[in-house]
Amino acid sequence: MNNIETIDNPQKLVSDVLYHLGSHYPDEYDDLIGAGMLGLVKADRTYKPTKSKFITYAYIRIKGEIIDYQRKTDGYCRRLNKQMFTLVDLEPFENRLLTEPNLILVELKEALNKLSELELQILDLYYMGGLSIREISKKINISAEIAYMLYDSAIEKLKQEML
């Protein structure tokens, strides 16, 4: 008998992990369930009876696999968003960037100086630190909603200053 058979409802366990992670993305739900089930299979293969029960070990492995999946896909989306931001929002700067690159940098520095410390910290952690907004919110102890609002606000301020 394998360890998975000791769990009454494996998919419910994965769903519970998703719920506790706050992963309420209907369009990604099947992918996240798949990642969680993969974590469960990996847990079954690597579990060694020690002090913890299999279900406890499995919970941790499921959670880790889901988080890894979200990081991979979020990183891809973030790169795509950066490329879209570059292509769409920076078109007016195309000629100026080629002819006056130093002036653009000066204007960007001035625009960044007008942001709050929190907005700067969020942009720094997002673009330079490679963290997701959700990870940033946990790191600086604010809600994810507030972090998203501050990020959006900072980007809008920069756009207004630079255009």
DSSP file (Angstrom, degrees, kcal/mol; ACC not computed):
  #  RESIDUE AA STRUCTURE BP1 BP2  ACC     N-H-->O    O-->H-N    N-H-->O    O-->H-N    TCO  KAPPA ALPHA  PHI   PSI    X-CA   Y-CA   Z-CA
    1    1 A M              0   0    0      0, 0.0     2,-0.1     0, 0.0     5,-0.0   0.000 360.0 360.0 360.0 127.8    0.0    0.0    0.0
    2    2 A N    >   -     0   0    0      1,-0.1     3,-0.6     3,-0.0     4,-0.3  -0.409 360.0-109.3 -84.7 168.4    1.4    3.4   -1.0
    3    3 A N  G >  S+     0   0    0      1,-0.2     3,-1.5    41,-0.2     4,-0.3   0.809 112.7  64.4 -68.0 -31.3    1.2    6.4    1.3
    4    4 A I  G >  S+     0   0    0      1,-0.3     3,-1.8     2,-0.2    -1,-0.2   0.856  93.2  63.2 -62.3 -33.8   -1.3    8.2   -1.0
    5    5 A E  G <  S+     0   0    0     -3,-0.6    -1,-0.3     1,-0.3    -2,-0.2   0.684  91.1  66.4 -65.8 -16.6   -3.9    5.5   -0.3
    6    6 A T  G <  S+     0   0    0     -3,-1.5     2,-0.5    -4,-0.3    -1,-0.3   0.630  85.9  84.4 -78.2 -11.9   -3.8    6.5    3.4
    7    7 A I  S <  S-     0   0    0     -3,-1.8     6,-0.0    -4,-0.3     0, 0.0  -0.805  73.7-147.3 -93.6 127.5   -5.4    9.8    2.5
    8    8 A D  S    S+     0   0    0     -2,-0.5    -1,-0.2     1,-0.3    -4,-0.0   0.928  88.9   8.9 -58.4 -49.0   -9.2    9.7    2.2
    9    9 A N     >  -     0   0    0      1,-0.1     4,-1.8     2,-0.0     3,-0.4  -0.789  64.4-175.8-139.3  91.7   -9.5   12.3   -0.6
   10   10 A P  H  > S+     0   0    0      0, 0.0     4,-2.1     0, 0.0     5,-0.2   0.865  86.5  53.1 -58.2 -39.6   -6.2   13.4   -2.1
   11   11 A Q  H  > S+     0   0    0      1,-0.2     4,-2.6     2,-0.2     5,-0.2   0.870 106.8  53.0 -66.6 -34.2   -7.7   16.1   -4.4
   12   12 A K  H  > S+     0   0    0     -3,-0.4     4,-2.6     2,-0.2    -1,-0.2   0.894 106.8  53.0 -64.9 -39.3   -9.5   17.6   -1.3
   13   13 A L  H  X S+     0   0    0     -4,-1.8     4,-2.1     2,-0.2    -2,-0.2   0.935 110.8  46.1 -60.2 -45.9   -6.1   17.8    0.4
   14   14 A V  H  X S+     0   0    0     -4,-2.1     4,-2.4     1,-0.2    -2,-0.2   0.913 112.2  51.2 -63.7 -42.6   -4.6   19.7   -2.6
   15   15 A S  H  X S+     0   0    0     -4,-2.6     4,-2.5     1,-0.2    -1,-0.2   0.888 108.6  52.2 -60.9 -39.3   -7.7   22.0   -2.7
   16   16 A D  H  X S+     0   0    0     -4,-2.6     4,-2.5     2,-0.2    -1,-0.2   0.902 108.0  50.6 -64.1 -41.0   -7.3   22.7    1.0
   17   17 A V  H  X S+     0   0    0     -4,-2.1     4,-1.8     2,-0.2    -2,-0.2   0.932 110.7  49.8 -61.8 -44.6   -3.6   23.7    0.5
   18   18 A L  H  X>S+     0   0    0     -4,-2.4     5,-2.4     1,-0.2     4,-0.7   0.918 110.5  50.4 -58.6 -43.7   -4.7   26.0   -2.4
   19   19 A Y  H ><5S+     0   0    0     -4,-2.5     3,-1.0     1,-0.2    -2,-0.2   0.926 110.8  48.1 -61.4 -45.3   -7.3   27.5   -0.1
   20   20 A H  H 3<5S+     0   0    0     -4,-2.5    -1,-0.2     1,-0.3    -2,-0.2   0.772 108.3  55.2 -69.5 -25.3   -4.8   28.1    2.7
   21   21 A L  H 3<5S-     0   0    0     -4,-1.8    -1,-0.3    -5,-0.2    -2,-0.2   0.619 113.1-120.1 -78.4 -12.2   -2.4   29.7    0.3
   22   22 A G  T <<5 +     0   0    0     -3,-1.0     2,-1.3    -4,-0.7    -3,-0.2   0.773  58.0 155.8  77.9  25.6   -5.0   32.1   -0.8
   23   23 A S      < +     0   0    0     -5,-2.4     2,-0.4    -6,-0.2    -1,-0.2  -0.686   1.1 155.0 -90.0  88.6   -4.8   30.9   -4.4
   24   24 A H        +     0   0    0     -2,-1.3    -1,-0.1    -3,-0.1    -5,-0.0  -0.512  17.1 135.5-113.7  61.5   -8.2   31.8   -5.7
   25   25 A Y    >>  -     0   0    0     -2,-0.4     3,-1.3     1,-0.2     4,-0.9  -0.873  34.1-168.9-111.5  97.4   -7.5   32.1   -9.4
   26   26 A P  G >4 S+     0   0    0      0, 0.0     3,-0.5     0, 0.0     4,-0.4   0.842  86.4  53.0 -58.0 -35.6  -10.3   30.3  -11.3
   27   27 A D  G 34 S+     0   0    0      1,-0.2     4,-0.2     2,-0.1     3,-0.1   0.711 117.6  37.6 -74.7 -17.8   -8.5   30.4  -14.7
   28   28 A E  G <> S+     0   0    0     -3,-1.3     4,-2.7     1,-0.1     5,-0.3   0.385  86.6 104.2-106.3   0.4   -5.4   28.8  -13.1
   29   29 A Y  H <X S+     0   0    0     -4,-0.9     4,-2.6    -3,-0.5     5,-0.2   0.890  81.0  46.5 -55.0 -48.3   -7.2   26.4  -10.8
   30   30 A D  H  > S+     0   0    0     -4,-0.4     4,-2.4     1,-0.2    -1,-0.2   0.892 113.6  49.3 -63.3 -39.6   -6.7   23.2  -12.8
   31   31 A D  H  > S+     0   0    0      2,-0.2     4,-2.4     1,-0.2    -1,-0.2   0.906 112.1  48.1 -65.6 -40.8   -3.0   24.0  -13.3
   32   32 A L  H  X S+     0   0    0     -4,-2.7     4,-2.4     2,-0.2    -2,-0.2   0.882 110.9  50.6 -68.3 -37.6   -2.6   24.7   -9.6
   33   33 A I  H  X S+     0   0    0     -4,-2.6     4,-2.8    -5,-0.3     5,-0.2   0.927 110.6  50.9 -62.5 -44.0   -4.4   21.4   -8.7
   34   34 A G  H  X S+     0   0    0     -4,-2.4     4,-2.1     1,-0.2    -2,-0.2   0.908 110.1  48.6 -59.4 -43.5   -2.1   19.6  -11.2
   35   35 A A  H  X S+     0   0    0     -4,-2.4     4,-2.1     2,-0.2    -1,-0.2   0.908 112.2  49.6 -63.1 -41.3    1.0   21.2   -9.5
   36   36 A G  H  X S+     0   0    0     -4,-2.4     4,-2.0     2,-0.2    -2,-0.2   0.899 109.4  50.5 -64.8 -40.8   -0.4   20.1   -6.1
   37   37 A M  H  X S+     0   0    0     -4,-2.8     4,-2.3     2,-0.2    -1,-0.2   0.877 108.4  53.2 -65.2 -36.7   -1.0   16.6   -7.3
   38   38 A L  H  X S+     0   0    0     -4,-2.1     4,-2.6     1,-0.2    -1,-0.2   0.911 107.6  51.5 -61.9 -41.9    2.5   16.4   -8.6
   39   39 A G  H  X S+     0   0    0     -4,-2.1     4,-2.3     1,-0.2    -2,-0.2   0.876 108.2  52.0 -61.0 -37.9    3.7   17.5   -5.1
   40   40 A L  H  X S+     0   0    0     -4,-2.0     4,-2.2     2,-0.2    -2,-0.2   0.911 109.9  47.9 -65.3 -43.0    1.7   14.7   -3.6
   41   41 A V  H  X S+     0   0    0     -4,-2.3     4,-2.0     2,-0.2    -2,-0.2   0.917 112.2  49.5 -64.1 -42.9    3.3   12.1   -5.9
   42   42 A K  H  X S+     0   0    0     -4,-2.6     4,-1.9     1,-0.2    -2,-0.2   0.887 109.4  52.7 -63.2 -37.6    6.7   13.5   -5.1
   43   43 A A  H  X S+     0   0    0     -4,-2.3     4,-1.6     1,-0.2    -1,-0.2   0.914 107.5  51.4 -62.5 -42.1    5.9   13.3   -1.4
   44   44 A D  H  < S+     0   0    0     -4,-2.2    -1,-0.2     1,-0.2    -2,-0.2   0.890 112.1  47.0 -62.1 -39.4    4.9    9.7   -1.8
   45   45 A R  H  < S+     0   0    0     -4,-2.0    -1,-0.2     1,-0.2    -2,-0.2   0.825 121.1  34.7 -72.5 -31.1    8.2    8.9   -3.5
   46   46 A T  H  < S+     0   0    0     -4,-1.9    -2,-0.2    -5,-0.2    -1,-0.2   0.489  85.0 121.1-106.2  -3.6   10.4   10.7   -1.0
   47   47 A Y     <  -     0   0    0     -4,-1.6   -44,-0.1    -5,-0.2     7,-0.1  -0.398  36.0-174.9 -68.3 132.6    8.6   10.1    2.3
   48   48 A K        -     0   0    0     -2,-0.1     2,-0.2     6,-0.0    -2,-0.0  -0.986  34.1-113.3-125.6 119.6   10.6    8.3    5.0
   49   49 A P        +     0   0    0      0, 0.0     2,-0.1     0, 0.0     4,-0.1  -0.310  63.4 130.8 -57.0 115.8    8.6    7.5    8.2
   50   50 A T  S    S-     0   0    0      2,-0.7    -3,-0.0    -2,-0.2     0, 0.0  -0.121  77.2 -39.6-132.0-128.0   10.2    9.6   10.9
   51   51 A K  S    S+     0   0    0     -2,-0.1     2,-0.2     2,-0.1     0, 0.0   0.777 116.9  70.0 -79.7 -27.0    8.6   11.9   13.4
   52   52 A S  S    S-     0   0    0      1,-0.1    -2,-0.7     2,-0.0     2,-0.1  -0.595  81.9-117.0 -96.8 155.2    5.9   13.3   11.1
   53   53 A K     >  -     0   0    0     -2,-0.2     4,-2.0    -4,-0.1     3,-0.3  -0.442  30.6-111.2 -79.1 159.8    2.9   11.6    9.6
   54   54 A F  H  > S+     0   0    0      1,-0.2     4,-3.4     2,-0.2     5,-0.2   0.896 116.2  57.0 -60.0 -41.1    2.7   11.3    5.8
   55   55 A I  H  > S+     0   0    0      1,-0.2     4,-2.3     2,-0.2    -1,-0.2   0.871 107.3  48.7 -62.4 -35.7   -0.2   13.7    5.5
   56   56 A T  H  > S+     0   0    0     -3,-0.3     4,-1.7     2,-0.2    -1,-0.2   0.931 114.4  45.1 -67.3 -45.4    1.9   16.4    7.2
   57   57 A Y  H  X S+     0   0    0     -4,-2.0     4,-2.2     1,-0.2    -2,-0.2   0.916 113.4  50.7 -62.2 -44.6    4.9   15.8    4.9
   58   58 A A  H  X S+     0   0    0     -4,-3.4     4,-3.1     1,-0.2     5,-0.3   0.904 105.6  56.2 -61.9 -42.6    2.6   15.7    1.9
   59   59 A Y  H  X S+     0   0    0     -4,-2.3     4,-2.5    -5,-0.2    -1,-0.2   0.917 109.4  46.3 -55.6 -45.3    1.0   19.0    2.9
   60   60 A I  H  X S+     0   0    0     -4,-1.7     4,-2.3     2,-0.2    -1,-0.2   0.909 113.9  47.3 -66.6 -42.5    4.4   20.7    2.9
   61   61 A R  H  X S+     0   0    0     -4,-2.2     4,-2.3     2,-0.2    -2,-0.2   0.890 112.5  49.8 -66.8 -39.0    5.4   19.1   -0.4
   62   62 A I  H  X S+     0   0    0     -4,-3.1     4,-2.4     2,-0.2     5,-0.2   0.944 111.7  48.6 -62.3 -48.4    2.1   20.1   -2.1
   63   63 A K  H  X S+     0   0    0     -4,-2.5     4,-2.4    -5,-0.3    -2,-0.2   0.914 112.0  49.4 -58.4 -45.0    2.4   23.6   -0.8
   64   64 A G  H  X S+     0   0    0     -4,-2.3     4,-2.5     1,-0.2    -1,-0.2   0.894 110.4  49.7 -62.9 -41.1    6.0   23.8   -2.1
   65   65 A E  H  X S+     0   0    0     -4,-2.3     4,-2.2     2,-0.2    -1,-0.2   0.891 111.6  48.7 -67.0 -39.3    5.1   22.5   -5.5
   66   66 A I  H  X S+     0   0    0     -4,-2.4     4,-2.6     2,-0.2    -2,-0.2   0.921 112.3  48.3 -65.7 -43.9    2.2   25.0   -5.9
   67   67 A I  H  X S+     0   0    0     -4,-2.4     4,-2.4     2,-0.2    -2,-0.2   0.913 110.9  50.9 -63.7 -42.4    4.4   27.9   -4.8
   68   68 A D  H  X S+     0   0    0     -4,-2.5     4,-2.3     2,-0.2    -1,-0.2   0.916 110.6  49.5 -60.3 -42.6    7.1   26.8   -7.3
   69   69 A Y  H  X S+     0   0    0     -4,-2.2     4,-2.6     1,-0.2     5,-0.3   0.926 110.9  49.4 -62.1 -45.0    4.6   26.6  -10.1
   70   70 A Q  H  X S+     0   0    0     -4,-2.6     4,-3.0     1,-0.2     5,-0.3   0.892 110.2  51.0 -63.4 -38.8    3.2   30.1   -9.2
   71   71 A R  H  X S+     0   0    0     -4,-2.4     4,-2.5     2,-0.2    -1,-0.2   0.924 111.0  48.4 -63.6 -43.5    6.7   31.5   -9.2
   72   72 A K  H  X S+     0   0    0     -4,-2.3     4,-1.7     1,-0.2    -2,-0.2   0.949 118.3  38.6 -62.3 -48.8    7.5   30.0  -12.6
   73   73 A T  H  X S+     0   0    0     -4,-2.6     4,-2.4     2,-0.2    -2,-0.2   0.870 115.7  52.1 -73.2 -35.3    4.3   31.3  -14.2
   74   74 A D  H  X S+     0   0    0     -4,-3.0     4,-2.8    -5,-0.3    -1,-0.2   0.902 108.1  52.3 -66.6 -39.7    4.4   34.6  -12.4
   75   75 A G  H  X S+     0   0    0     -4,-2.5     4,-2.3    -5,-0.3    -1,-0.2   0.907 109.8  49.0 -61.2 -41.1    7.9   35.2  -13.6
   76   76 A Y  H  X S+     0   0    0     -4,-1.7     4,-2.3     2,-0.2    -2,-0.2   0.931 112.9  47.1 -63.1 -45.8    6.9   34.5  -17.1
   77   77 A C  H  X S+     0   0    0     -4,-2.4     4,-2.9     1,-0.2    -2,-0.2   0.891 110.7  52.6 -63.8 -39.0    3.9   36.9  -16.8
   78   78 A R  H  X S+     0   0    0     -4,-2.8     4,-2.5     2,-0.2    -1,-0.2   0.917 109.6  48.0 -64.4 -42.5    6.1   39.6  -15.2
   79   79 A R  H  X S+     0   0    0     -4,-2.3     4,-2.3     2,-0.2    -1,-0.2   0.912 112.9  49.1 -63.3 -41.1    8.6   39.4  -18.1
   80   80 A L  H  X S+     0   0    0     -4,-2.3     4,-2.6     2,-0.2    -2,-0.2   0.926 111.1  49.6 -62.4 -44.7    5.8   39.6  -20.6
   81   81 A N  H  X S+     0   0    0     -4,-2.9     4,-2.8     1,-0.2    -2,-0.2   0.892 110.0  51.0 -62.2 -40.0    4.3   42.6  -18.8
   82   82 A K  H  X S+     0   0    0     -4,-2.5     4,-2.5     2,-0.2    -1,-0.2   0.917 111.3  47.9 -63.4 -42.4    7.7   44.3  -18.8
   83   83 A Q  H  X S+     0   0    0     -4,-2.3     4,-2.8     2,-0.2    -2,-0.2   0.921 113.1  47.5 -64.7 -42.7    8.1   43.7  -22.5
   84   84 A M  H  X>S+     0   0    0     -4,-2.6     4,-3.1     2,-0.2     5,-0.5   0.917 111.2  51.3 -63.7 -43.2    4.5   45.1  -23.1
   85   85 A F  I  X>S+     0   0    0     -4,-2.8     4,-1.3     1,-0.2     5,-0.7   0.921 113.0  46.6 -58.7 -44.1    5.2   48.1  -20.9
   86   86 A T  I  X5S+     0   0    0     -4,-2.5     4,-0.7    -5,-0.2    -2,-0.2   0.928 117.2  42.0 -64.3 -46.2    8.4   48.7  -22.9
   87   87 A L  I  <5S+     0   0    0     -4,-2.8    -2,-0.2    -5,-0.2    -1,-0.2   0.905 126.5  28.3 -71.3 -41.8    6.8   48.3  -26.3
   88   88 A V  I ><5S+     0   0    0     -4,-3.1     3,-0.7    -5,-0.2    -3,-0.2   0.941 125.0  37.9 -88.1 -51.8    3.5   50.2  -25.7
   89   89 A D  I 3<<S+     0   0    0     -4,-1.3    -3,-0.2    -5,-0.5    -2,-0.1   0.705 115.8  49.9 -80.6 -19.7    4.2   52.8  -23.1
   90   90 A L  T ><<S+     0   0    0     -4,-0.7     3,-1.5    -5,-0.7     4,-0.5   0.383  75.6 102.7-102.1   5.8    7.7   53.9  -24.2
   91   91 A E  G X  S+     0   0    0     -3,-0.7     3,-1.7     1,-0.3     4,-0.4   0.884  76.8  58.9 -55.4 -40.9    7.0   54.4  -27.9
   92   92 A P  G 3  S+     0   0    0      0, 0.0     4,-0.4     0, 0.0    -1,-0.3   0.759 104.9  52.6 -61.0 -20.2    6.9   58.2  -27.4
   93   93 A F  G <> S+     0   0    0     -3,-1.5     4,-3.7     1,-0.2     5,-0.3   0.526  79.8  98.2 -90.2  -6.0   10.5   58.1  -26.1
   94   94 A E  H <> S+     0   0    0     -3,-1.7     4,-1.4    -4,-0.5    -1,-0.2   0.907  90.7  34.8 -52.5 -52.9   11.9   56.1  -29.0
   95   95 A N  H  > S+     0   0    0     -4,-0.4     4,-2.1    -3,-0.2     5,-0.2   0.913 120.0  49.9 -69.8 -41.8   13.4   59.1  -30.9
   96   96 A R  H  > S+     0   0    0     -4,-0.4     4,-3.9     1,-0.2    -2,-0.2   0.879 106.8  55.8 -63.7 -36.9   14.3   61.0  -27.7
   97   97 A L  H  < S+     0   0    0     -4,-3.7    -1,-0.2     1,-0.2    -2,-0.2   0.877 110.6  44.8 -64.3 -37.1   16.0   57.9  -26.3
   98   98 A L  H  < S+     0   0    0     -4,-1.4    -1,-0.2    -5,-0.3    -2,-0.2   0.858 125.7  31.0 -73.9 -35.2   18.3   57.7  -29.4
   99   99 A T  H  < S+     0   0    0     -4,-2.1    -2,-0.2     1,-0.2    -3,-0.2   0.790 134.2  23.4 -95.8 -29.6   19.1   61.4  -29.5
  100  100 A E     X  +     0   0    0     -4,-3.9     4,-1.8    -5,-0.2     3,-0.2  -0.410  64.5 152.1-134.3  59.3   19.0   62.4  -25.8
  101  101 A P  H  > S+     0   0    0      0, 0.0     4,-1.8     0, 0.0     5,-0.1   0.864  76.7  52.1 -62.6 -35.9   19.6   59.3  -23.6
  102  102 A N  H  > S+     0   0    0      1,-0.2     4,-2.0     2,-0.2     5,-0.1   0.882 107.0  52.9 -68.0 -37.2   21.1   61.3  -20.7
  103  103 A L  H  > S+     0   0    0     -3,-0.2     4,-2.5     1,-0.2    -1,-0.2   0.902 107.3  52.1 -64.5 -40.8   18.1   63.6  -20.6
  104  104 A I  H  X S+     0   0    0     -4,-1.8     4,-2.5     1,-0.2    -1,-0.2   0.915 109.1  50.2 -60.5 -43.4   15.7   60.7  -20.4
  105  105 A L  H  X S+     0   0    0     -4,-1.8     4,-2.4     2,-0.2    -1,-0.2   0.884 110.0  50.2 -64.3 -38.3   17.7   59.3  -17.4
  106  106 A V  H  X S+     0   0    0     -4,-2.0     4,-2.3     2,-0.2    -1,-0.2   0.924 111.9  47.7 -64.2 -44.7   17.6   62.6  -15.7
  107  107 A E  H  X S+     0   0    0     -4,-2.5     4,-2.4     2,-0.2    -2,-0.2   0.890 111.6  50.5 -64.0 -39.6   13.9   62.9  -16.1
  108  108 A L  H  X S+     0   0    0     -4,-2.5     4,-2.7     2,-0.2    -2,-0.2   0.918 109.6  50.5 -64.8 -42.7   13.4   59.3  -14.9
  109  109 A K  H  X S+     0   0    0     -4,-2.4     4,-1.9     1,-0.2    -2,-0.2   0.916 111.4  48.3 -61.6 -43.1   15.5   60.0  -11.8
  110  110 A E  H  X S+     0   0    0     -4,-2.3     4,-0.7     2,-0.2    -1,-0.2   0.902 112.0  49.5 -63.7 -40.9   13.4   63.2  -11.1
  111  111 A A  H >< S+     0   0    0     -4,-2.4     3,-0.9     1,-0.2     4,-0.3   0.900 110.1  50.7 -65.0 -40.8   10.2   61.2  -11.6
  112  112 A L  H >< S+     0   0    0     -4,-2.7     3,-1.4     1,-0.2    -1,-0.2   0.854 103.2  60.0 -65.5 -34.1   11.4   58.5   -9.2
  113  113 A N  H 3< S+     0   0    0     -4,-1.9    -1,-0.2     1,-0.3    -2,-0.2   0.711  98.3  59.9 -66.0 -19.5   12.3   61.1   -6.6
  114  114 A K  T << S+     0   0    0     -3,-0.9    -1,-0.3    -4,-0.7    -2,-0.2   0.556  88.1  93.6 -85.7  -8.3    8.6   62.1   -6.5
  115  115 A L  S <  S-     0   0    0     -3,-1.4     2,-0.0    -4,-0.3    39,-0.0  -0.481  83.5-106.0 -81.9 155.4    7.5   58.6   -5.5
  116  116 A S     >  -     0   0    0     -2,-0.1     4,-2.5     1,-0.1     5,-0.2  -0.329  30.9-108.5 -72.7 162.9    7.0   57.7   -1.8
  117  117 A E  H  > S+     0   0    0      1,-0.2     4,-2.6     2,-0.2     5,-0.2   0.894 121.0  51.4 -58.0 -41.2    9.5   55.5   -0.1
  118  118 A L  H  > S+     0   0    0      2,-0.2     4,-2.4     1,-0.2    -1,-0.2   0.903 109.2  49.1 -65.5 -42.0    7.0   52.6   -0.1
  119  119 A E  H  > S+     0   0    0      2,-0.2     4,-2.5     1,-0.2    -1,-0.2   0.917 112.9  48.2 -62.7 -43.0    6.3   53.0   -3.8
  120  120 A L  H  X S+     0   0    0     -4,-2.5     4,-2.6     1,-0.2    -2,-0.2   0.907 110.8  51.0 -63.0 -41.9   10.0   53.0   -4.5
  121  121 A Q  H  X S+     0   0    0     -4,-2.6     4,-2.7     2,-0.2     5,-0.2   0.912 110.6  48.7 -62.8 -42.4   10.5   49.9   -2.3
  122  122 A I  H  X S+     0   0    0     -4,-2.4     4,-2.3     2,-0.2    -2,-0.2   0.932 113.0  46.7 -64.3 -46.0    7.8   48.0   -4.1
  123  123 A L  H  X>S+     0   0    0     -4,-2.5     4,-2.9     2,-0.2     5,-0.6   0.901 113.1  50.2 -62.3 -40.6    9.2   48.9   -7.5
  124  124 A D  I  X>S+     0   0    0     -4,-2.6     4,-1.9     1,-0.2     5,-1.8   0.938 113.2  44.4 -63.6 -47.4   12.7   47.9   -6.4
  125  125 A L  I  <5S+     0   0    0     -4,-2.7     6,-2.3     3,-0.2    -1,-0.2   0.856 118.1  46.0 -66.5 -34.0   11.6   44.6   -5.0
  126  126 A Y  I  <5S+     0   0    0     -4,-2.3     4,-0.5    -5,-0.2    -2,-0.2   0.965 126.1  24.4 -73.2 -54.0    9.4   43.9   -8.1
  127  127 A Y  I  <5S+     0   0    0     -4,-2.9    -3,-0.2    -5,-0.2    -2,-0.2   0.870 136.7  27.0 -85.3 -37.9   11.8   44.8  -10.9
  128  128 A M  I  <<S+     0   0    0     -4,-1.9    -3,-0.2    -5,-0.6    -4,-0.1   0.828 126.9  42.4 -94.1 -35.3   15.2   44.4   -9.2
  129  129 A G  S   <S-     0   0    0     -5,-1.8    -3,-0.2    -6,-0.2    -4,-0.2   0.644  96.0-134.1 -87.4 -15.1   14.4   41.8   -6.6
  130  130 A G        +     0   0    0     -4,-0.5     2,-0.2    -6,-0.3    -4,-0.2   0.699  53.3 145.7  72.1  18.8   12.3   39.6   -8.9
  131  131 A L        -     0   0    0     -6,-2.3    -1,-0.2     1,-0.1     2,-0.1  -0.583  49.0-119.7 -88.7 152.2    9.6   39.2   -6.3
  132  132 A S     >  -     0   0    0     -2,-0.2     4,-2.5     1,-0.1     5,-0.2  -0.424  30.3-107.9 -78.7 164.6    5.9   39.0   -7.0
  133  133 A I  H  > S+     0   0    0      1,-0.2     4,-2.6     2,-0.2     5,-0.2   0.900 122.4  53.3 -60.7 -40.1    3.5   41.6   -5.6
  134  134 A R  H  > S+     0   0    0      2,-0.2     4,-1.7     1,-0.2    -1,-0.2   0.918 109.9  47.0 -61.3 -43.7    2.2   39.0   -3.2
  135  135 A E  H  > S+     0   0    0      1,-0.2     4,-2.2     2,-0.2    -2,-0.2   0.889 111.6  51.7 -64.9 -39.0    5.7   38.1   -2.0
  136  136 A I  H  X S+     0   0    0     -4,-2.5     4,-2.4     1,-0.2    -2,-0.2   0.919 105.8  54.5 -62.6 -43.7    6.4   41.9   -1.6
  137  137 A S  H  <>S+     0   0    0     -4,-2.6     5,-2.5     1,-0.2     4,-0.4   0.891 111.0  45.4 -60.3 -39.1    3.3   42.4    0.5
  138  138 A K  H ><5S+     0   0    0     -4,-1.7     3,-0.6     3,-0.2    -1,-0.2   0.894 111.5  53.0 -68.8 -39.5    4.4   39.6    2.9
  139  139 A K  H 3<5S+     0   0    0     -4,-2.2    -2,-0.2     1,-0.2    -1,-0.2   0.871 118.7  33.7 -65.2 -38.3    8.0   41.0    3.0
  140  140 A I  T 3<5S-     0   0    0     -4,-2.4    -1,-0.2    -5,-0.1    -2,-0.2   0.290 111.6-116.5-105.2  11.1    6.9   44.5    3.9
  141  141 A N  T < 5S+     0   0    0     -3,-0.6     2,-0.3    -4,-0.4    -3,-0.2   0.907  71.3 119.6  59.4  50.5    3.9   43.5    6.0
  142  142 A I      < -     0   0    0     -5,-2.5    -1,-0.2    -6,-0.1    -2,-0.1  -0.918  69.4 -89.2-132.6 164.7    1.0   45.0    4.0
  143  143 A S     >  -     0   0    0     -2,-0.3     4,-2.2     1,-0.1     5,-0.2  -0.349  32.6-119.4 -71.5 155.8   -1.9   43.4    2.3
  144  144 A A  H  > S+     0   0    0      1,-0.2     4,-2.6     2,-0.2     5,-0.2   0.871 114.3  56.8 -61.6 -36.9   -1.6   42.2   -1.3
  145  145 A E  H  > S+     0   0    0      1,-0.2     4,-2.3     2,-0.2    -1,-0.2   0.918 108.1  46.0 -61.8 -43.9   -4.4   44.6   -2.3
  146  146 A I  H  > S+     0   0    0      2,-0.2     4,-2.7     1,-0.2     5,-0.2   0.902 111.5  52.4 -65.6 -40.8   -2.5   47.6   -0.9
  147  147 A A  H  X S+     0   0    0     -4,-2.2     4,-2.4     2,-0.2    -2,-0.2   0.915 110.2  48.1 -61.8 -42.9    0.7   46.5   -2.6
  148  148 A Y  H  X S+     0   0    0     -4,-2.6     4,-2.8     2,-0.2     5,-0.2   0.921 112.1  49.7 -62.5 -43.6   -1.0   46.2   -5.9
  149  149 A M  H  X S+     0   0    0     -4,-2.3     4,-2.6     1,-0.2    -2,-0.2   0.919 112.0  47.3 -62.3 -43.9   -2.5   49.6   -5.5
  150  150 A L  H  X S+     0   0    0     -4,-2.7     4,-2.5     2,-0.2    -1,-0.2   0.889 112.3  50.1 -66.0 -39.0    0.8   51.2   -4.6
  151  151 A Y  H  X S+     0   0    0     -4,-2.4     4,-2.4    -5,-0.2    -2,-0.2   0.957 113.2  45.3 -62.0 -50.6    2.5   49.5   -7.5
  152  152 A D  H  X S+     0   0    0     -4,-2.8     4,-2.5     1,-0.2    -2,-0.2   0.903 113.0  51.5 -59.6 -41.8   -0.2   50.7  -10.0
  153  153 A S  H  X S+     0   0    0     -4,-2.6     4,-2.5    -5,-0.2    -1,-0.2   0.915 109.6  49.2 -62.0 -44.2    0.0   54.2   -8.4
  154  154 A A  H  X S+     0   0    0     -4,-2.5     4,-2.3     2,-0.2    -2,-0.2   0.915 111.6  48.5 -63.1 -43.5    3.8   54.3   -8.8
  155  155 A I  H  X S+     0   0    0     -4,-2.4     4,-2.5     1,-0.2    -1,-0.2   0.920 111.9  49.5 -64.1 -43.2    3.6   53.2  -12.5
  156  156 A E  H  X S+     0   0    0     -4,-2.5     4,-2.6     2,-0.2    -2,-0.2   0.912 110.3  50.6 -62.2 -42.6    0.9   55.8  -13.2
  157  157 A K  H  X S+     0   0    0     -4,-2.5     4,-2.4     1,-0.2    -1,-0.2   0.913 111.2  48.7 -61.1 -42.8    2.9   58.6  -11.6
  158  158 A L  H  X S+     0   0    0     -4,-2.3     4,-2.3     2,-0.2    -2,-0.2   0.915 110.9  50.1 -64.7 -41.8    6.0   57.6  -13.6
  159  159 A K  H  X S+     0   0    0     -4,-2.5     4,-1.9     1,-0.2    -2,-0.2   0.935 112.2  47.5 -61.1 -45.8    4.0   57.6  -16.8
  160  160 A Q  H  < S+     0   0    0     -4,-2.6    -1,-0.2     1,-0.2    -2,-0.2   0.891 114.4  46.4 -63.9 -39.8    2.5   61.0  -16.1
  161  161 A E  H  < S+     0   0    0     -4,-2.4    -1,-0.2    -5,-0.2    -2,-0.2   0.863 116.9  43.7 -69.9 -35.5    5.9   62.5  -15.2
  162  162 A M  H  <        0   0    0     -4,-2.3    -2,-0.2     1,-0.2    -1,-0.2   0.707 360.0 360.0 -87.2 -20.4    7.6   61.0  -18.2
  163  163 A L     <        0   0    0     -4,-1.9    -1,-0.2    -5,-0.2    -2,-0.1   0.486 360.0 360.0 -88.6 360.0    5.0   61.7  -20.9
